[in-house]
Amino acid sequence: MSLLVVGLSHRSAPVSVLERASLAADAKVKLLHDTLAAEPATEATVLATCNRIELYADVDKFHAGVAELSTLLAQHSGVGLEELTPYLYVHYEDRAVHHLFSVACGLDSMVVGEGQILGQIKDALALGQELHTAGRLINDLFQQALRVGKRAHSETGIDRAGQSLVTFGLEQLAVHGPVGEWAAGKRALVIGAGSMSSLAAATLARVGVAEIVVANRTADRAERLAEILVASGTGVSAVAVPMARVADELTRVDLVVSCTGATGLVLTADDVLAAVSWGAAPDPAPQTPAGLEERGAAPDPAPQTPPATAGRYPLAGLESADVVARLAAAAEGGRRLADAGAARTISAPVEADGCPVGPDGRSALTGVDANSLELHGTWADKGEAAAQRQPRRSTRTQARPTAVRLALLDLAMPRDIDAAVHRIPGVRLVDIESLAEASADAPMAADVDAVRGIVAQEVAAFGAAQRAAHITPTVVALRAMAAEVVAMEVARLDGRVPDLDERQRAEVTQTVRRVVDKLLHAPTVRVKQLASEPGGAGYAEALRELFDLDPQTVASVSRADAADPMNDDDPGRAS
């Protein structure tokens, strides 16, 4: 087996590249025909979805195969090879099998465990079969991938992992309180309109947020998601806005969920700092549908207007050192809330002596330079470490949800939101990294681990079956040669002993055949066992050399076996 896959996905390439590299139906056909016309490939198929483009092929030369498949992907995707190459990944032999099985189980999907990929794998196999570009290896591989994916969904809860990730993230934002109570009446901004963002939006609607604003680079997808949310029957109000409006929306919402395919930051610390410093406090009353319709053209709510003489908030005139000293005192005094590390928040009550940290944390930040904010982050982290040493019950009883001005849930990988925002007072951030730390023993983590175990088992079984199948034509050719020798010797016996009757001739023939079968049984069974082990491919060649088998005979057996349609539907193959 010389399986090679060359491709790119949402994990390796930005959305802009994936969109440009998408393949239309006719482009897939042309790509497969050209792949087989190339010298290194003997069979191939292509798996193309909105999140990935992968070309699978059986090649006889690794380096030539990588170069040829990469060039063909670039030619047919419309993206230049030099631009495409940094985003391509390559898997070979067992690693290629492991990759496809992981994809089939949903481990490589943007929404972990989603089942739509199984239909797309089935379509890729059907295309290869229709165009006669899928041979024995591709057929066995993709059929087994479908079985592995179905096994993962039936034996584990992997299909709930994506949902669990969103729910678990909201639980962390709610400080492990009831998500429904925490989310009720809130306004949420969902950045992105892909699978995970759609799942997050649906979850927010279900738990009772009052309004959802969807921002996406492609306006049509954002509008479609908003329409689905409104029609969901949950009573949520939803509207789509362009990405250029995200900064404005940050000042109006209580919660942000972001999951895009961007390779850079979508929200920087400056963006969030500006929103919580100058944005108007959100109206707790849900906005009416009529108000949502006017939002696109309506002016922003009146900002918190500072005194004209000061040019900023009254407390902003304090020296930065004084601000930092007061923040440090608040942190050391235990007036900062911690949450066991899954989310990070900075908040402190207003002091009677004029401490610049207000209940919403905005006024303290006005006029503070970056260096002072960094120092504040250091003091805050020190305070968080001290708070984390307190009993967990004490932490939860001190938590006041009203102290959080803006809650952020970053479900993207790589991250969409700057991790530095956790240093901003009144901001709570939960991201993939913090979720992983907090959910080591969560059900979704156990499901993912269980699926990984299934994939590892199936990869080993598939490899063993393929190696064993590789020697089968040689064994068949050996037995065919033995049968031919028996037939020749029986015919020779007929010439030398013509007086044998039919019963005697049959008995002699059967005896000779039994002797040959017994002589061949042990070595053929053993050679199949050895061939199924890693490095066992050489036994087929040794068998051909020892018995002087005709290579053309072996090849003809292989072709006949591959052409047998019954083999393609045999569920016991490659398992």
N, C-alpha and C positions, 0 to 999 in steps of 0.2 A: 504494500500500500504506500502510495506517495501522494497523499492528499495535501493540497495546498489551498489556503484561503487568503485572499488579499482584499481588504476592505477599509471602510471608514464608517464611523457612527457618531452618535451624539456624545459619546465619551471621548472621542479623539478629535473631533472637528467642530468648529462653531456652526451655528445654525445657518449663517450666510453661505458657508461653503456647502453644507448639506443640501440647501435649497437649490443651489446652482448645479450641483452634481446629481440631481434627481434624474431617473431614467424613465422615459416614456415606454409604452408597450413595444413599439417598433424598435426602439433603441436596445431593449433587452434582447430581442430576437437577433438583431445584427451583432450585438456583443457576443452572444453565444456561438453564432456561426463563425465569427472571426477568431474566437478562442480556440475552437476545434481546428480551424485552418492553420493556427500557429503550431509550430513543430513540437513544443514541449508538452502540450495538452492532448489527452486522448478522450476525455469526457469532461463535461462541465455543466453548471447551472448557476443562476444568479438569484440572490435574495435581496430584494430592493423594497424598502419601506420608507416612511417619512423620516425615520431615525437612523437608517443604516443602508449601505450598499455594499454587498459582499459577493465576490466572485469565487466560487468553489470549483476546483479542477483536480483531475488526476494527472500528475505530471511525471515525466521521467528524469527531469533535471531541475534541481531546486533553484539555483541562481538564475538560470535561464527562464524558469517558470515565473519567478518573482518579477523579473524585468519585463517579461511579455505581458503578464496579467496587469501589472501597474500601468504599462503603456496603453493597453486596451481600455482600462477603466478611464484613463484621462481622455482618450480619443472620443469615447462614446458618451462621457458625462459632460463634455464641453468645458471642463476645467483643465487648464494647462498642467502638464506633468510636474513642472517645477513647483507650482503652487499647491498641487494636490499631495505631493510626496510627503511633506511633513505631517500630514494627518492620516496617512495610511498605516495600518497594522498588518502583520503577517503571522499566520499560524501554520504549522507544518505537522503532518502525521497525527500523533496522539493529541498534540495541543490543538490542532484544528478540530478534531472530534470533540474534545472537551469544550471548545468554544461554542460549537453549534449546539451541543446538548445543553449548555448553560443558557444560551439564547432561547432554546425551545422551552425551558423551564421558567423563563421570565427573570432570570437572575441578572441579565444584561440589559433589561428594559429600563426605560426612564421611570416607569411605574413598576416596581418590583413585583413579580408574580402575575402580571397581566397575561390573559390567555389569548389575546388577539394574535400574537405572534405565531401561534400554532397554525392558524389558518393561512398566514403568509408563508410559512415554511411548506405547507401542503401545496400552495399555489406555485412556489418555486420548483418543487419536485414535478408537478404536473406540466409545467412549461418545459422542463428538460426532457420529460418523456414524450411530450407532443412533438418537440423538435428533434428527437432522437439524439440529443446531446448527453443525456444521462445514461451511463452504462451501469455495470454491476456495482461499482464502488459508490457512486452517487445515489443510486437507488437504495442500496443497503443503508447508507449513512442517513439519508433523509427519512426513510421509513422508521429507522430506529430512533431518530431524534423525535419524531412524532410520538412514538410509544413512550419514550423517556419523559417527554413533556406531560403526557396524560398521566403517567405514573406519579410524577411529582405533584400534580394537582389533586389526584385521588388519595394519595397517602399522606400528604402534609396539608397545612393551612397556608401554603405560599400565596394562594390567590387572595388572601386577606392581608398580606404583608403591606401592600401599598396603602390600603385603608388604615391599617394599624399605625403606619408611620405618620400619617396626617393626624390621626386621633391622638397618638402619643405626644406629638409635638404640641398640640393644643392643650393637652393635660399639663405639660411642663409650663406653658405660658400661664395657665390658670393656677399654678403652684399646687398642683395635685388636688385642687378642689373640683367640684362638679363643673364640667365644661359647659353644660347647658346654662347654668346660673351665671357663669363668668361671661359667656358670649351673648347672652340675651340683650337685644337692643343695640349692640355694637355696630359700628360701620367698619367694613373691611375693604382693603384694597388687595386684589389678586393680580400679581404681575406675571404674565405669561398665560397662554391659552392652550398649552399642550396637555398631555395625558395627566401628569401629576397636578398641574394647576387646575385642570377641570375637576379632578378628584377632590382637591382641596376646597374648591368653590362649592361643590355639591355637599361636602361635609359641613362647611360653614353654614350653608342654607339649612341643613338638617338640624344643626344644634341651636339654631335660633337667632343668628345675626339679623339685624334689621335691614341692612343695605350692603350690597357687594358692588364694588367698582372694579371692572376688568380692564387692565391695560396690557396691550400687546403690540408688538412691532407690526404685525399684519392685522389691520383693522377688521377685516371680514371675520377672522377667527374669533376676535374678541367680541364682536357683535353677536356672532352665532352662540357663543357660550352664554352671554348675557340673556339672550332670548330663551335658551334652554332652562336657565335658572328661574326666570320669571314663570315659565310654563311648568315648573316642577311641582307646583301645588304646595310648596312650603310657605308661601306668603312673603318670601323675600323680595325686596326691590333690587333690581340689577341694571347697570348701565355700563356701556363700553366707552372708554376714553383713549385717545392716542398716548403713546409713550411720553410725548412732550408734556403731558399734563400730570405726570407722576409727582413732580415736586409740589404742585398745587394741592393734589389730592392728599399728600402726606400730612398737610396741615389740618385736614378735615376728618381723618379716619382714626380709629382706635387700634386697628390691627392690620398688619401687612403680611401676606403670604407670597413668597417669590420662588418661582421655579422656572427658569428659562434655560436656554442652551447657550447663553452668552459665555465667552471665555474670559471676559473682564467683569469688573464689578458693575452691577446695575444701580445699587444704592451705596454711595460713599458715606463716610462719617460726616462730611460737611453737609451732604443732603439731609441727613437725619437731624443733625444739629440745627440746621436752619429751620426745619419743620417744627421741632419742639421748642425752639427759642422764640420764633415769631408767629407761628401758626395760631389761628384762633381755636379756642377750645371747642370741640365738637358739640353740637346740640344733641342732647340725649334723646330727643323725640325723633322717631323715624321720619325721613323725608317722604312726602307723598309722591306718587308716580308722576303727577303733573310737575312737581318740582324737579324730578329727575330729568324730565323731557327738556326743561329749560336750562339744565345745568351746563350744557355745552356752550350756551351763549351768555349765560349769566355771569356778572362780574364776581370776583372772589369775595367772600365775606370780609367785612371791615376788619383790618388788622388791629392788633392792640397798639394803639397810637401812643408813642412815648411823648413826653413833654417836648415842645418845640425848642426850648432853650437848651435842653440836654442833648438832644439828638439820639437818645437811647433810653433804656430803662433807668429809672432814678438810681438804682443800686449799682449800675454799671460803672459809675465813676470811681468805685473802690479800686485801690491798687490791686494788681494781680496777686501779689504776695499775700495781701490780706485775705483775698478770696480763697487761696490755696490753704492758708492757715486755718480758716474757718472750716473748710471741707475736711481737712486733716483731723481737726478736733471732733467733727461729727463722726468720722469713721472710727477714730480711736474710742469714742464714747459709746460705741455699739449702736448708734442710731441709724445704721445702714442695714438693709434686709438682705439676707442671702437665701439661696434656694437649692442647696446641696450640689451645686455645680452644673445642673442641667440647663439653667438659664442664668443670665447675668443682669442685675438691676442696680442702679444707684439712685437712692432716694433718701431724703432726710426731712424732718419737719421744720417749719419756720420757727426760729427762736425769737424770743421777745427782744433781744438786743440788736435785732436787725440783720441776722444772718442772711446772706443773699440766696440761700437755697430755699426756694419756695416749695409749696406742696407739689407743684407740677414740675419743679426742677428747671424752669425756663430762665428765670431772671438771673440765676447764678452764672449762666454761661455767657451772658452778653458782655462783650468786650474782653473776654478771657482769651489770651493768645494760645497758640498751639503748645508751646512749652509748658505753660501753666496747666493746660488740660492734661498733658502727659504726666505731670507731677501729680495731678489730682487722681489720675488713673492708678498710679502707683500706691497712693495712700488708700484709695478705694479697694484695691486688690488686697492690701494688708488688712483692711477692715473686714473684707469678705472671708479671708482665711480665718480670722478670729471668730467670725459669726458661724462659720461652718463647724467649728469645734464645739459649739453649743449643741444641746440635744435637739433632734429634728423637730420634736413637738414644739419647743420654744420658738424655732424659726417659723413654723407655720402659724402659730398664734400671733406672732408679731406682724405677719404679712398683711398689708392693706392694699387691695387691688386698686384703690383710687390713687395710690401713689405712682402708678405706672401710667405715664402719658401716652406711650406708643409701644405696642407689643409687636415684635418682628419674628416671623417664622421663615427661615431660609432652608428650602428643601432641595436646593440645586447643588450639583457637584460638577465642576468647581463652584465655589460659593458665589452667590449673587450679591450678598450684603457684606460690607466691610466689618470684620470682626471687632474693629476698634469702637463700634457704636455701643458696646456694652459699658464703655466708660462714661457715656453721656447720662446725666441724671434724668430719671423718669423714663428710661428706655430699657426694655427687656428683650433680649435676643436669644432665640433657640435656633441652632443650625444642625446640620447633619453630624458634625463632629461631637457636639454636646449630646445629641440624641444617642449616638453610638456609645458614648461613655455611660449614659444613664440607663440604657436598655440592654445591657449585656445579658440579663436574664429574662428579658421580655419575651412573650410568646412569639413575636415576629422574628426575633433573633434565633430562636430555637427552630422555627420553620425554615429559615434560610439555611441554617447549618444542616438540617435534615436533607434538604434538597441538594446541597453540595455533596453530602455523602452519597446520595443516589446517583448523582452525576459521576462521581469518582468510580463507583461500582460499575456503572454502565459503560464508561469509557474503557475500563479494563476488560470487560466482557466482550465489547465490540472489537477491541484490538486482538484479543485471543481468537475470536471467531474469524476475523479477516486473515490472520496468519494461518489458521488451520485451513481455511478455504483456499488459500494460495497454493497449498500442496495437493489439494484434492485432484486437480487435473493430472498431476504426475502419478498419483496412486491409481487413478482410473486407467491411465495409459499403461502402467505396469501390469495391471490385471488383464487388460485387453491383450497385451503381448503374451501373457501366460496362457490365456484362453486360445490364442492362435497357435502356440506351441503344442498344447494338448490336442487340438484339432488335427494338426499336421502329424503327430505321432499316432493318433488313432487311425488316420487314413493309411499311414505306413503299415500299421499292424494288420489292417484289412488286406493289404497286398501280400503280406508275408504269411498270414494265417487265414486263408479265404474260407476255411470250413467252419468258422465260428457262426453259430446261429445268432439271431437278433438278441435273445436274452443274454447270451454270453458276451456279445459285443457291447451291449449297454452296461453290463456289470464292469467290464474292463475300463470302459470310458469313464464311468462314475468313480472308479477307484483312482484312476490317474488324476481326475479333477480334485478329489479329496486330498490327495497327496500335495498337489500344487497349492491348494487353498490353505492347507495347514502350514506349509512352508512360508507362505506370504502373510499369513494373518498377523503374527507377532510383530514383524518389522513394519507393516503398514499401520497397525494401530499405534505402535510406539512412535513412528515418525510423525503421525498427526499430533500426538501429545507434545512432542518436542517442538513441532512447528508452531504450536499455539503460544509458546513461551517467547518472551523478548529475545530477539536475536536468532529465532528459529527458522528464518527464511532460507538459510543456507542448506537446510536438509533436503529441500526439493531438488536443488542443483546436485547435491551429493547422490540422491537417488537416481537421477537421470544419468549421471556419470557411471555409477556402479552397474546399472542394468543396460547401459548403452541405448537409452530410449531415444526415439526419433523426436527432435524438438517440434517438427511439424505436426506430429500426432498429438503431442501435449497441447499445442496451440489450438488445434482443431477441437479438442475436448473442451478447452476453455471457452471457445467461441460458441460451441453448442450449448454449454451450460449457461452462458450469459444470455443467449437468445431464447431460452426456455421461459415463456411467460409465467409458468406456474411458480418459478422461483421468486418472482417479484412480489407475489402475494403471500408467500409462505411466512407466517408470523414467527416461526421458530428460527428463521435465519438471523445470523448476526446477533444472537441473544445468548 
